[in-house]
């Protein structure tokens, strides 16, 4: 599996103020990537993607307020609402050993310890202290697995797969065991 040249950071949630500032919601609320990169790729829902240089960044509890060099005024900022914000891999420090960019996990095939395919990592949810991998397979309910050693034993990004142990209270397909709650 070839590594993607860009990693999704989040999306433009709204325009902020009248001068062209935007509020970016990162997929990882703890991410400080926007503080360290000088440019991002912005991919709108419609229209052409473009590289924007970052002038300033201000974190808030729920989002990061960003001023881009070529976005002047509220109308220009509103045109970016809903756009995906991506970092250039080449602008990022590589992750440490046994650490991963969350964007590299999306698209991996999830298998159990016996090698049975459980589905594909489609999303990562940040709902608590650890990220949760959302694994989907056609005809099955989604499987949500915490991204911790107890549930993810192997990550092979070049091989395009990871080995997971679904939480005990879940069976593949999302059904609870007999007598359990679902």
LINHU-V187262 format. One line per field, one symbol per residue. burial: 1 if it has 24 or more other C-alpha atoms within 12 Angstrom, else 0. A space follows every 10 residues. Layout:
burial = ???
//
This chain:
burial = 0000011111 1111110001 1111111111 1011101111 1111000000 0111101000 0011111100 1000001111 1011111110 0100000000 1111111111 1100001111 1111110000 1111110000 0111111000 1101111000 1111111000 1101000000 00
//
